[in-house]
Amino acid sequence: MKKFMVGLGIACLVLIMAACGGSKDASSSAQGDTLKSIKDKGEIKIALEGAYPPYNYINKSNELEGFDVDIAQEVARRLGVKAILVSNPWDSMIPALTGKKFDIIISDMAITEERKKKVSFSDPYFTTGNQLFVPKDSSIKDPKGMKGKKIGVTISTTAAEEVTKLGADVKLYKNDFLAFEDLVNGRLDGVSTDQGVGAKIILDQNYSLVAIDGLLNTELAGMTIRKEDNDFRKEINKVIAEMQKDGKYEEISKKWFGKDIR
């Protein structure tokens, strides 16, 4: 009987130790192991929309190109790994990130309180804002003039939030290219998007459109990371700081915008 009790005691001790070990593993998993996984594999999967020039878009050679692309490549280089660039639709960006389809989003995503409920962000890597674009003969002369007007925006963007606040008749699109096509074909009264994106589309497509003076908002963009990836976020913040300090960030920024947009 005594021998049985000793055996039972040892068995219980083993179970307790296993439970403790399991708890530690769970804790480790909760903290995220993305940085270690990236280093082990020697590559980082980076998501970009691919429909947001000049930040990120598909060029004539069917390759991703733009400011975010150059920044993403530099991030990978400084981490000592290969960049695997993934084009992903905007409206499924965050679900795909949390579902571990890729490691990080570097695609001009504004840092908002609503988004921070689902994901985490790096320190800001540039500042921008949304602007309204209309035909040259439009009766809309300032942002308040969009009230009751048909305004196109990309789904799940801060532009959608801003035009809704101003009372616009909001029309949602998968991307800005489709919205601008409807605008030039007379199906919309205006389109609201990032100031740089709108200007680039108008220039490239030679559209007879103009930007309304005055930004609808000013926002900070961050690199988007899963909430549990604390170590990864710290490493990304370190990389951003180094890029901005040694001049590489300014070089990339001036290449695409003619100025430092941080």
ChimeraX attribute file (.defattr): number of C-alpha atoms within 10 A of each C-alpha:
attribute: neighborCount
match mode: 1-to-1
recipient: residues
	/A:1	6
	/A:2	7
	/A:3	8
	/A:4	9
	/A:5	10
	/A:6	11
	/A:7	12
	/A:8	12
	/A:9	12
	/A:10	12
	/A:11	12
	/A:12	12
	/A:13	12
	/A:14	12
	/A:15	12
	/A:16	12
	/A:17	12
	/A:18	12
	/A:19	12
	/A:20	12
	/A:21	12
	/A:22	12
	/A:23	12
	/A:24	12
	/A:25	12
	/A:26	12
	/A:27	11
	/A:28	12
	/A:29	13
	/A:30	13
	/A:31	15
	/A:32	18
	/A:33	15
	/A:34	23
	/A:35	19
	/A:36	12
	/A:37	13
	/A:38	19
	/A:39	14
	/A:40	10
	/A:41	10
	/A:42	14
	/A:43	18
	/A:44	25
	/A:45	18
	/A:46	26
	/A:47	27
	/A:48	27
	/A:49	25
	/A:50	26
	/A:51	23
	/A:52	26
	/A:53	25
	/A:54	20
	/A:55	26
	/A:56	23
	/A:57	21
	/A:58	16
	/A:59	13
	/A:60	8
	/A:61	7
	/A:62	8
	/A:63	11
	/A:64	21
	/A:65	21
	/A:66	21
	/A:67	22
	/A:68	28
	/A:69	24
	/A:70	18
	/A:71	21
	/A:72	24
	/A:73	18
	/A:74	20
	/A:75	21
	/A:76	21
	/A:77	14
	/A:78	15
	/A:79	19
	/A:80	14
	/A:81	17
	/A:82	19
	/A:83	19
	/A:84	15
	/A:85	20
	/A:86	16
	/A:87	18
	/A:88	19
	/A:89	15
	/A:90	21
	/A:91	16
	/A:92	11
	/A:93	23
	/A:94	18
	/A:95	12
	/A:96	16
	/A:97	19
	/A:98	17
	/A:99	11
	/A:100	13
	/A:101	15
	/A:102	20
	/A:103	24
	/A:104	26
	/A:105	27
	/A:106	24
	/A:107	28
	/A:108	23
	/A:109	21
	/A:110	22
	/A:111	21
	/A:112	14
	/A:113	9
	/A:114	8
	/A:115	14
	/A:116	14
	/A:117	9
	/A:118	13
	/A:119	19
	/A:120	19
	/A:121	23
	/A:122	19
	/A:123	19
	/A:124	17
	/A:125	20
	/A:126	15
	/A:127	15
	/A:128	18
	/A:129	19
	/A:130	24
	/A:131	26
	/A:132	28
	/A:133	27
	/A:134	24
	/A:135	20
	/A:136	13
	/A:137	10
	/A:138	12
	/A:139	11
	/A:140	19
	/A:141	14
	/A:142	13
	/A:143	19
	/A:144	14
	/A:145	13
	/A:146	24
	/A:147	17
	/A:148	14
	/A:149	17
	/A:150	18
	/A:151	27
	/A:152	31
	/A:153	28
	/A:154	23
	/A:155	17
	/A:156	15
	/A:157	17
	/A:158	23
	/A:159	23
	/A:160	22
	/A:161	13
	/A:162	17
	/A:163	27
	/A:164	16
	/A:165	11
	/A:166	15
	/A:167	16
	/A:168	22
	/A:169	17
	/A:170	22
	/A:171	16
	/A:172	17
	/A:173	17
	/A:174	15
	/A:175	20
	/A:176	24
	/A:177	19
	/A:178	14
	/A:179	24
	/A:180	27
	/A:181	15
	/A:182	17
	/A:183	22
	/A:184	16
	/A:185	9
	/A:186	11
	/A:187	14
	/A:188	21
	/A:189	22
	/A:190	29
	/A:191	29
	/A:192	29
	/A:193	26
	/A:194	24
	/A:195	18
	/A:196	18
	/A:197	21
	/A:198	25
	/A:199	19
	/A:200	15
	/A:201	17
	/A:202	17
	/A:203	12
	/A:204	9
	/A:205	11
	/A:206	9
	/A:207	16
	/A:208	12
	/A:209	20
	/A:210	17
	/A:211	21
	/A:212	19
	/A:213	12
	/A:214	13
	/A:215	17
	/A:216	22
	/A:217	13
	/A:218	12
	/A:219	18
	/A:220	17
	/A:221	22
	/A:222	23
	/A:223	25
	/A:224	28
	/A:225	26
	/A:226	23
	/A:227	17
	/A:228	18
	/A:229	19
	/A:230	18
	/A:231	14
	/A:232	22
	/A:233	23
	/A:234	13
	/A:235	14
	/A:236	23
	/A:237	18
	/A:238	14
	/A:239	18
	/A:240	21
	/A:241	14
	/A:242	14
	/A:243	20
	/A:244	15
	/A:245	11
	/A:246	10
	/A:247	11
	/A:248	14
	/A:249	23
	/A:250	17
	/A:251	15
	/A:252	21
	/A:253	22
	/A:254	13
	/A:255	14
	/A:256	18
	/A:257	13
	/A:258	11
	/A:259	12
	/A:260	16
	/A:261	14
	/A:262	14
